[in-house]
Amino acid sequence: MIPVHVGIIMDGNGRWAKKRGMPRKLGHKEGGKAFRKCVELCDNAGIKFVTFYAFSTENRSRPQEEINALIELFDEHLDELRGKDDRNSRIRFLGDLSFFPAQTQKKMHEAEEATKNNTGLTCNLALNYGGRDEIVNAARKIVSSGLPASEITEEVFSDCLYTAGMPDVDLIIRTAGEQRLSNFLIWQAAYAEYYATDTLWPDFGKKDLEKALKAFGERGRRFGKI
């Protein structure tokens, strides 16, 4: 059984670099390579949606030098996307993108527009994203619409989230041995299976993904039923 929607918390770039006596920036650069590889692996595995936690609302408290390096890395990835449509993948960005420079936002919009009609893997990048922030934002949308309280359903609420139109997450993978969601897809992950691995994100590869998918396939998902 292959999950339809996988969420991945990419953790351990800094620790990977520290272990090698390298600056954190290089850890993030290696993490970017792992990301590109993982997108291809997910596509080959038959996964339809994958959401990568790339930059959280809490990450904004990091040193400005590191934030600038991450934005520079995002820009490089976006530049690489231009003209590439060989896998028929769709790109989506989740989060409050107003945090990023105007040029970066423009590149994100162009990437979404260029791939919006593709029918293959949907690849979501959660940037300046927080699950609670997403829920508050959805509530504001509903209030602004003037919808009566009696007409607010889970479906209505889901349609106001960044992931509108996508299925809920089936499996969340977190690297670097951490055991928490860290404000990631907390609405969408209500019935998700959780899988943690000690592998640091830059080292995450095919065998790691296969182990996670195997563990998912062995679990019984009853959704409250007998």
ABEGO torsion letter per residue (X at the ends): XBBABBBBBBBGAAAAAAAAGBBAAAAAAAAAAAAAAAAAAAAAAGBABBBBBABBAAAAABBAAAAAAAAAAAAAAAAAABGBAAAGBBBBBBEBAAABBAAAAAAAAAAAAAAAABABBBBBBBBGBBAAAAAAAAAAAAAAAGBBAAABBAAAAAAABAABGBBBBABBBBBGGBABAGGBGAAAAAABBBBBBABBAAABBAAAAAAAAAAAAABBBAGGBX
